[in-house]
Amino acid sequence: MDQQLLDECKRMLYLRRGELTKEAAHMEADLQELSADNASDWSDRAQEERTKDELARLDANELEELGEIEMALQRIADHSYGMCEHCGTAIPTERLRALPSTRF
């Protein structure tokens, strides 16, 4: 694999990992704040629960993406990055640029 492409993908992975880490920290703080609030009205409590559920779901998606990024960084370290895990062929450059954590 071309070193320039590898460096570009690595940079994108680290950048996205940093963004996700910040977002996860903000969501965790929001969830804690919602948990501490005492809603007195039934409709307020229902809205609060919907918000908690949405934040938790977003957090789970971000954690999954973080895992994919970590695996991609590991593939870079062990020199298997850019190869399809299913068929073993090279992943097209355009796909790696668009989705640097892709495995297929």
matplotlib code that plots the C-alpha trace (Angstrom):
import matplotlib.pyplot as plt

x = [0.0, 1.1, 2.7, 0.9, -2.5, -1.6, -0.6, -3.8, -6.0, -4.2, -4.6, -8.3, -8.7, -7.0, -9.0, -12.3, -11.3, -10.7, -14.1, -15.9, -14.1, -15.2, -18.8, -19.0, -17.8, -20.4, -23.2, -22.1, -22.3, -25.8, -27.0, -25.7, -27.4, -30.7, -30.4, -29.9, -33.0, -36.2, -39.1, -42.3, -44.7, -45.6, -45.0, -41.7, -40.6, -41.7, -39.7, -36.7, -36.8, -37.1, -34.1, -32.1, -32.9, -31.8, -28.5, -27.8, -28.4, -26.1, -23.5, -23.6, -23.2, -20.2, -18.7, -19.1, -17.4, -14.6, -14.1, -13.9, -11.3, -9.2, -9.3, -8.2, -5.3, -4.3, -4.4, -2.1, 0.3, 0.4, 0.5, -2.8, -4.6, -6.3, -7.0, -10.5, -11.1, -13.6, -11.8, -8.2, -8.0, -7.0, -9.7, -10.1, -8.3, -11.6, -13.3, -10.5, -10.5, -14.3, -14.4, -10.9, -12.1, -13.6, -12.7, -14.3]
y = [0.0, 3.5, 5.2, 8.5, 6.8, 4.9, 8.1, 9.8, 7.0, 6.9, 10.6, 10.4, 7.5, 9.4, 12.5, 10.6, 8.8, 12.1, 13.5, 10.4, 10.4, 14.0, 13.3, 10.3, 12.3, 15.0, 12.4, 10.8, 14.1, 14.7, 11.3, 12.0, 15.4, 13.8, 11.2, 13.8, 15.9, 15.2, 15.7, 16.4, 16.1, 12.9, 14.3, 15.8, 12.4, 10.7, 13.2, 12.7, 9.0, 9.3, 11.6, 9.2, 6.3, 8.4, 9.5, 5.9, 4.6, 7.3, 6.4, 2.7, 3.5, 5.7, 3.0, 0.6, 3.0, 3.6, -0.2, -0.3, 2.5, 0.7, -2.4, -0.4, 1.1, -2.4, -3.5, -0.6, -1.7, -5.3, -4.4, -6.0, -2.7, -2.3, -5.9, -7.3, -9.6, -11.6, -12.3, -11.1, -8.7, -5.0, -2.6, 0.2, 3.5, 5.4, 3.2, 3.6, 7.3, 7.4, 4.9, 4.4, 1.9, -0.5, -4.1, -5.2]
z = [0.0, -0.8, 2.3, 1.5, 1.5, 4.7, 6.4, 5.2, 6.5, 9.8, 10.2, 9.5, 11.9, 14.8, 14.0, 14.1, 17.2, 19.0, 17.8, 19.0, 22.4, 22.9, 21.8, 24.1, 27.1, 26.3, 26.0, 29.3, 31.0, 29.5, 30.7, 34.2, 34.2, 33.1, 35.7, 38.4, 37.3, 39.2, 36.7, 38.5, 35.6, 33.9, 30.4, 31.5, 32.8, 29.5, 27.5, 29.7, 29.3, 25.5, 25.6, 27.8, 25.4, 22.4, 24.0, 25.1, 21.6, 20.1, 22.7, 21.8, 18.0, 18.8, 21.0, 18.1, 15.7, 18.2, 18.2, 14.4, 14.5, 17.0, 14.9, 11.8, 13.7, 14.8, 11.2, 10.3, 13.0, 11.9, 8.2, 7.2, 6.7, 3.3, 2.7, 2.7, 5.6, 3.6, 0.3, 1.0, -1.9, -1.7, -0.7, -3.3, -2.4, -2.8, -0.3, 2.2, 1.9, 2.3, 5.1, 6.6, 9.2, 6.6, 6.8, 3.6]

ax = plt.figure().add_subplot(projection="3d")
ax.plot(x, y, z, "-o")
ax.set_aspect("equal")
plt.show()
